[in-house]
């Protein structure tokens, strides 16, 4: 029971940090968003929240010009069973390599 309560508390803290990261991302504060994602993982994220965090980190890396890191995170997110269908579609379209024209 004590361990479960701590895990739920950590999960709540992780969700709070992930929400802040999403707001920072939307505001264009990519470095701040990335730091908040790292903190969210340290606080504790599981399942769908972890998948969403990895996908958001991929989008941050892509917007910051770190294409290789973005591609790695998109690929990792796609392997996570807990990734929602909408997020999976977003990740798979973005992770597809493009051919020069």
C-alpha positions as MATLAB code, in Angstrom:
seq = 'XXXXXXXXXXXXXXXXXXXXXXXXXXXXXXXXXXXXXXXXXXXXXXXXXXXXXXXXXXXXXXXXXXXXXXXXXXXXXXXXXXXXXXXXXXXXXXXXXXXXX';
ca = [
       0.000    0.000    0.000;
       2.740    2.529    0.851;
       4.666    1.623   -2.302;
       1.514    1.880   -4.391;
       0.683    5.301   -2.941;
       4.218    6.504   -3.693;
       3.981    5.194   -7.272;
       0.650    6.978   -7.774;
       2.111   10.168   -6.314;
       5.142    9.927   -8.622;
       2.863    9.236  -11.597;
       0.851   12.368  -10.723;
       4.040   14.423  -10.509;
       5.206   12.968  -13.820;
       1.889   13.893  -15.451;
       2.128   17.429  -14.065;
       5.639   17.836  -15.491;
       4.580   16.361  -18.833;
       1.687   18.838  -19.003;
       4.101   21.692  -18.322;
       6.414   20.345  -21.020;
       3.567   20.355  -23.545;
       2.749   23.977  -22.687;
       6.415   24.965  -22.988;
       6.607   23.182  -26.345;
       3.519   25.010  -27.619;
       5.098   28.307  -26.510;
       8.286   27.478  -28.433;
      10.398   27.006  -25.291;
      11.951   23.757  -26.510;
      14.882   23.570  -24.074;
      12.559   24.107  -21.130;
      10.139   21.496  -22.489;
      12.944   18.952  -22.893;
      14.111   19.534  -19.316;
      10.569   19.047  -18.040;
      10.264   15.779  -19.960;
      13.499   14.542  -18.384;
      12.145   15.503  -14.963;
       8.844   13.776  -15.724;
      10.680   10.533  -16.511;
      12.655   10.828  -13.283;
       9.435   11.443  -11.319;
       7.819    8.425  -12.913;
       5.871    7.856  -16.104;
       4.412    4.599  -17.237;
       2.424    3.270  -20.134;
       0.740    5.814  -22.347;
       2.284    8.779  -20.509;
       5.796    7.512  -21.213;
       4.907    6.991  -24.873;
       3.459   10.505  -25.098;
       6.590   11.930  -23.464;
       8.857   10.167  -25.965;
       6.729   11.407  -28.853;
       6.828   14.975  -27.534;
      10.594   14.722  -27.073;
      10.851   13.583  -30.710;
       8.872   16.611  -31.854;
      11.086   18.901  -29.769;
      14.225   17.363  -31.260;
      12.807   17.713  -34.761;
      11.932   21.385  -34.234;
      15.385   21.970  -32.722;
      17.130   20.487  -35.755;
      18.280   17.265  -34.067;
      16.869   14.994  -36.772;
      18.735   11.827  -35.757;
      17.574   12.108  -32.143;
      14.021   12.860  -33.318;
      13.991    9.806  -35.575;
      15.250    7.613  -32.725;
      12.484    8.836  -30.409;
       9.798    8.471  -33.091;
      10.968    4.895  -33.640;
      11.008    4.178  -29.892;
       7.500    5.602  -29.502;
       6.213    3.381  -32.308;
       7.503    0.287  -30.500;
       5.564    1.144  -27.348;
       2.317   -0.807  -27.180;
       0.681    1.892  -25.067;
       0.979    4.593  -27.737;
      -2.507    5.757  -28.745;
      -3.679    5.227  -32.325;
      -3.651    8.974  -33.066;
      -0.133    9.370  -31.668;
       1.015    6.249  -33.532;
      -0.241    7.713  -36.807;
       1.523   11.017  -36.100;
       4.793    9.272  -35.247;
       4.721    6.918  -38.221;
       4.145    9.716  -40.732;
       6.922   11.809  -39.237;
       9.371    8.918  -38.864;
       9.083    7.893  -42.511;
      12.251    8.701  -44.399;
      11.787   11.164  -47.216;
      13.440   10.765  -50.565;
      14.935   13.789  -52.264;
      13.126   14.969  -55.378;
];
